[in-house]
Each structure stands twice: as structure tokens, then as C-alpha cells.
Amino acid sequence: MSDMVEKLREFLNSDEGKISTQNYINKIIFEDKLKENNILRIKKMFSDQKSFNSLVIKIINKHDDKWVKRCHKQGIESHPFELLYSLFNLAENEGVESDPIDGFTENFPSQIYTYNDWQFAITHGQGSVCSVYYKEKIKYRD
């Protein structure tokens, strides 16, 4: 094991390792900036309750296998998920942390945030499940 650690140290201290590390840092910074921009765009374009409701409903209704397959066919790998995850990011950054809503979120570790009457929950068990509630009534779960 110490031989592997030493090889890793050597690589990280080499020019190639430094470039690789900087590229990874740049990638993370870029992804964080994308998240921030998505949040700002959603807040700007869907600033009132009615328009935000319309956006969430459209995303969760279209977030199905048919939409995913269509995006994959067009070469858009993560598009359906990114839209949904942007809502979760917005709720986490701008919303209020909430208590468990139902038996599912009560019995498993969950992060729940309320934003504009919507609750966005990520529940962890043997995997992770995303749930969307409107006024604490389940509207979507995947």
C-alpha cells in the first residue's frame, strides 16, 4: 500500500500530475458555475408562484424514459436530469430545510428543502431517491 501512495505522490508532484490536478479543479469550478447560473436563470425566468409551478410540473411530467431516450438519441446525455437537479439545487440554496413529510422520508435519511410551496427531497438507503412534493403531497419520485 505504501508503494501505491508513494507512486501517487510522485505523480501529483510531477508536471503531468500538476496539470491533471489543475484540470480537475477547473472542471469542478466550471460545474459549480453552471449550477449557479441555472439557479439564477430559474429565479429570473420563473419568479412568481404560478410560473414556478408551471416549470416544476412541466419538468416532472416530462421526466420519463421517453424523454430520456429522446435526449440520448440527440446526443444530450444528462439534459433531463440536469433540469430536475437544478430545481433541487435551487431549493437547497434558496429554500428552507424541512421536516420529514411521509413514512419514506421519516424512515430513511433524507434532505428535504421547501421552495415556493414545493418540497424537494433526496432520500438515501441502498440507493438515493429524488422526490418532489407540492404542499407535502407526492408528485414525483424516482
Secondary structure, 3 states (H helix, E strand, C coil): CHHHHHHHHHHHHCHHHHHHHHHHHHHHHHHHHHHHHHHHHHHHHCCCHHHHHHHHHHHHHHCCHHHHHHHHHCCCCCHHHHHHHHHHHHHHHHCEECCCCCHHHHHCCEEEEEECCEEEEEEECCCEEEEEEECCEEEEEC
